[in-house]
Structures are given as structure tokens and as C-alpha cells.
Amino acid sequence: MLYAGLDCSTQSLTAVVIDTDVGDVVCRESVPFDTPFVASGSGEVHASPVMWVGALEEILARITRQIDTSRLRAISGSAQQHGSVYCGATPDTLTRDFSPIWMDTSTARECDEIEAALGGPGEVARLTGSRCYPRFTGPQIRRFARTDPDAYERTTCIHLVSSYLASVLLGRHAPIDHADGSGMNLMDLATRQWSGTALEATAPRLRSKLPPLVPSSTMIGTLREDWQSRFGFSQMRLVAWSGDNPCSLVGTGLIREGQLAISLGTSDTIFGLMRAPRVSDDGTGHVFASPLGDYMGITVFRNGALARERVRQELGMTWDAFSAALRRTPAGNDGVLMLPWFEPEITPRVDAPPPVALTSDNATPDQRARAIIEAQAMALRLHSAWMGVSAGAIHATGGASVNPEILQVLADVFDAPVHRFAAPDSAALGAALRAYQADTGQPWTDVIAGFVTPVGAPTEPSPTHRATYTSLLFSYQEIENSSLRLTRPPAAERADGGSR
Ligand code: XUL
């Protein structure tokens, strides 16, 4: 049998088709977006749902040319999390042309208002798994209801990117799965139902505008009839779509607590399975329902690939030259550190980043290259400690995971072996595996076997660097704290009492 997984990420739509008879990926396709998003000065970052649908049609057409469509049994999907799509009575009608996506930072006011109404950030985190974050869907919906109340009134159904694309395939409004639904500040994580108090604190009559919540393995129907004949997929079954990080959990084989994945993509993320929902005291990171039925902890950094690219380009280096610079410089970079906030940052929250500076004015180009990579690795380590998962192994994915020098820095900073997973598209693979599991009901260990295998030998941590990074981590935390004190106004002037 064949199963397809699609992933609508920030930059492209990717498809992976797996053949469960031969235990391999048999088709991989990607459609890049010409204009992935448009950013405005006020922190708004919007993308076009019409563009996503165009890519969906293009990728289905490409798949049909490569596989025996009569063997394709089910399809599921993954999408960038938190983004919201505003529809009329059917998914084909939009009440808002553009969709705010996860990079949007325009809702600080709404976050403060919702947290105040729900008893503070800690309460919101305990209820929904995360304190309010500007990119989360609830604050975004509240801003839309305030800034365009007429269009909000005309909206019949508010989707996540995942449930919207599932709806387009289904031809009617699809449900939201528990895992992606956890990224909205609207779902009660304990009951996996919409939280009445969170809905009320967010926007008027919101319950009537949200689709139902379902487990991630729910079969939601079959491909709409006109697309069945158009693409030649007869009766193809659709499994609920989910967020890219929950899908990557499956696509990187994290089916046990104690393994952590680091995805080095547009955003850098660190995540792992949790049997119990531990919420961080200071509101760092998020707890989501996992597509396996348990929970997952995740911390997200906005300054990922774009920050690495920016430093590389400023230094005028190719990636090979950048890697050579990492090889020439020692672990710990002779104490040269940087804070990697070129754009507003999610973790820690920095709405207006100070100009990026190094701790040494005379840093060489090589030291600058190492400084960004070490800073990102230390931020990953520091801001994932709240999960309480001691990393026995790191599974690395995403564009930059092909770089052995970057993997060595991660291994040393985490003092754990790093296994690289071939599929840079772990979210699409995870979606395909979810379709397979939902269709057959097989145990997860059997589902991932053969499909999720590390490439080559792991990158081992060097024992001689352990002490260097233990003390560098401490220095990094110090400069992060002192910079945060400078970028944030004193507590008395802040609506949230300075807790953010
Ligand atoms: C997760 C997050 C990002 C997006 C983009 O909370 O904001 O990882 O899912 O892919």
C-alpha cells in the first residue's frame, strides 16, 4: 500500500509517499512558494491561503505522474503551526484574504488582555499548555475580531493551516486535531476540548466559529469527488492533518520519552515526547498533545535558518567556507559570544531586539561564524531544560542538519550523541506515517521501523569540551539575562507586572 504525507511549511509544500510493502519512500516532491509571506512594520506576517491551495493542486498533479494511484490508500498532512485561515460557509470562500502565520508578532496587546482575563500567564499555561504567545491562534483571532469586526462576523469557520488544507481536500470544513489544536491558547489540554473560559476571553461567539477537535489519528472522510476524478485517486481516505512539529515527532522516530529532536529549519525547534504534561514555571516552551496520544514538549526559536544565513552572507562565505571556519575555531570560541536575535525572538521573548553584538569588538570572521552556531546551540540547551527530559540522544533534522560541524557543536553543547535523520522533510514523512498508522492501527514501533533510520554513525560529544561548554552556558545565560533587562521596560510600567 502507498500512503502520502504533505507538509505545508513556511517556504514550500512537500510531499512524501511511502510504500509499506517495500518499506521505503517512493516519491518525494516539493513546490517552493514564490512569496512565502509578506511582513509589515507592525509585526504582521501574512501568507496567502490561495497560494497554498495552488501548491496543493500542483503537488497532487506531480504525485499522480509518479505513482500507481490505485495503490494510494490514505493521505494526511502537516502544516506550519498557529496560522489561521478565515472561511465562509465552505472552505472555498475566504472572509480574510491573508492568513497571519507563526512569524507574526503583532498581538502583544491581545496576549496581555487574554492572560489578564484568565488569571495570568501561569494559569493560561496550566490550562492550555502555553502562556499566550503573539503567534498563537487565540491572540491572532482576538486581534482580527478587534481590527475587522465585520469580516469577523462574516466568518463561519476559523481554521488552522492544517485543518484548512484538509478541508480543501475534503470539500467541507474538516476538524482540528488535538496536537495542532494545542497551539491556539484555546484548548483545555487536560480534557482536549475547547476551553469555555479561554474562548470567552478571546473573541465573541468564538465557539460557533471553530471546527470540532478530534484525535490526530481520526479518519475524516475521503477526497472530494471532483478531485478524485481530476487526479485519479479513487476513494482516497483522509486522515486529520496536524502541525509540523507534532508530525516531525513521528517523522524523527521520537516514540519514547528521553529522546529529543532538534529541527534546524526556518525556525529552530527542540522537542520530545512526554508521558505527563510538565509545564515550565516561567512559561518557556509549550506542551502540546502529541499525535501518539501522550504529550510533547517543545521550545521554538524564531531566529533559526534566517539568522545563520544572514551571518554567512555578511561574512561573504559559502557554506563550505562557513564549515571550514567552524573547524578552524576551538570549542568555546575563546569566549566570543553573541545573542542570535536578528529579528524579534520567541524564546526568550524579545519583541524589539537590540542590534546584534559580539562580546569582542575584534572578533575575526571565523569567530563570528562560530559565535552564531554556539549561541543557537546554547539557547536550545538552556531553554529546553524545563522539559525535565535528560537527553540520551539527539535526533537532528532540517536543512542545517546536513552540516557535520554544526552537529558537532550540538553534540558537545548537549553532551549527547547526535543522530542525523536523512529526511530533511521529517514533517511530511511523519504525516505519511500517521496516515499508515491510522489506516492499519499498527503499533508505532512497527510503523516507524525501516522508515525512520539515522544516516551514518552518530556524532559523538567530545569529553574534552564538556567543561568548556558547562561554563560557556553559564556565561551565555548571564549575557542573555542582562540583555533582557535592558530590552524590557521596568516591571511597574508593564501590564503583566514584568513577568514576561
Ligand atoms: C511552533 C512554531 C513553528 C512553526 C513553523 O510553535 O511556531 O515551529 O510550526 O514551522
Residues whose N, C-alpha, C, O or C-beta is under 5 A from the ligand:
A	BS01	XUL	Q80 Q81 W102 D244 S267 T269 V300
